[in-house]
Amino acid sequence: MAIPKQLSTTLLLLALATLSFTTTSNAADCSGAGAISVYWGQRPSDQDESTLQSACETGNYKIVILESLIVHDDGTTPELNLAGHCGSSTNPCTKLQPEIEYCQQKGIKVILSIGQDRPTLKTGNRHYRSAEAAQELATYLLENYLSGKAGPLGNVALDGIDIADVADGDNLKWDEVVTAINASTTARKIYLSASPQCVYPDYYLGKAIETGLFDYIWVEFFNPNPDCIYANNDASKLLSAWNTWTKNVPSSSIFLGLAASEDVVGYVAPEVVVSEILPSVKLASNYGGVMIWDRYSDKQSDYSTKIKDSVGKDCKCVCDGDAFASKSFYGLGSKSLPL
C-alpha cells in the first residue's frame, strides 16, 4: 500500500531529526579508563602461573607486564629473568614470540619491566649514573625488545617499558633513562610505566615521575607501609594517598595497584574494592584502572574476574545540547572515545 505524501514527508523529517542527534559528533565518553594490568613472569613454571597466552585468553587484562629484565650494577648486558618460564639453552625465551604476538593481536599491550640487581646495591661505582649510560640502555632496549628485530624474546616489538623493582634512585638516573627511551624513536608510540610505592613522592622513582613522560603509573597499595595501605577495615589512608597521586601526577593514567593474595600485607578483599574503594578512586579524571600483583595469585584467587565489571568508568554521552544527557545513551552514530 502506498504511503500518503504528507505522511512520507513527516517520516522523513523525523528520520533527519533522529540523525541530527546521532552523528559522530555525539560520542559515548568513557574517559579512556577502566583497564586491568597484571604482572607476569616471576613464578617457577607455566604450570604455576600459566602461560602468557593463557593469561591473555582470560579476557581480563588490557596490559600484561613481563617481569623482568635485570639491569646489572656493572653495566654488563641486562639479563632477562622470567623465572621458570624460559631462559635455559634448552628452553629459550624466544619461544614466547608467538604468545606475545597473540596477546598483541587481541589488543593487549605487552610491556617489559626493568628490575635492578640486588647483590651489589651498595657498590659506589654505579654504571647508569650518566646521560650517556642512560642512552646506552635505551638503545639496547629499543634494538632488542622494541624494534621487531631478533632479540631474547624473538622478533618482537613490545609495546613499552616499565620501571618497577628499583632501589637506588639517587645513583641510577632513571629520569635520564626514561627521557632517552622517550626520545629514542618517533616511528611508533612506546608506552612508559612505573610502579612506585604508595607514599608520594616515591623515594626511588620520584625524579623519573617528575619528567611527566610516564603513560601509566601503577601505585602499589600493598606491602608493609602503614601510611597508605588498607588496614583494619579502614580505607581512609589508601584513599588519601590515591588522591595525592592523582593530583600531583595529572599527566599520567594512575592505576590502583592491588595484591591478589591474602598473604600480602595491605590485601583488600575484592568485595571491598568494588563497594568501598573503586567508587571513590574512579572519580579522578586520570584514573586508569587496576594493576594486579600478580598473575599467579590472580589465577589462584580469581581476583580480577571478581572486580572487572566494576573497574570501568561509566560512559556519558557527549552531545550537542541536552537532549540526550543520560550516560546510558548510545545513538546510531555514537562511538566510544578511544582509550
C-alpha angles and dihedrals in degrees: 000000000000118000113237113252093240092051091046091054091049092051091049092052091049091051092051091049090052092050090052088064095044106049120125089264086075111072141170102243111208091168091234093275138125108070126144117216126189138193115234133179113054102093125097100255149352088263093058099042101016124235124296090248093053089052089055091045091064091074089219099106133065094180130033119193116205111218115238160012110166116221108208125224095234097051097252119146111300114253124228109225116185095157112228096346095086144318108114127106089255095042107039120184090235084086087077093067096092091044092051090048090049091055093046092049087057090055094256116139115228114205130183117227121217117219130183128236113252110200097074104032092131093055110124097210102075118181101206096058098109138062088242092057091045089054089049091056093045091052091050092051093047095049098041105034111013106041105064090243123125112290142141091295095043127253095335135142105208118205098238154323129270125200109207126131101052130136109174109063096153094060103027108067100221090163088059091047092052092047091050093049091048091051095042098089142009094185092097141348114285110197119220125201139172136196110211126172117259100260110094124255099032110231096223104029101033096104092046092050090050089065088075090222099117116105093193133028115191102197111204109229093180142072123062107317107122093190097072114014135095110265138160092008089300122125097175097101092046093050092046091052090046091055090050092054096046092047096047099041103043096154095063133067104245119215126199104237111213135174116235094204125082088215093070119092109248095029113163119201112240093240089056091048090053098043105033112018112032095053088060102039093048089064090076113099090221096047107138105179138261130318115209123210105231146354093223093054091042090053090053097044102029086225098155093050090054094054106028097093089057099043097080124083119243113260122237130196117253100205142159101256131349100285092109105024094144114113089225096062119115115173126195090265097039121116137181112254113244123269 
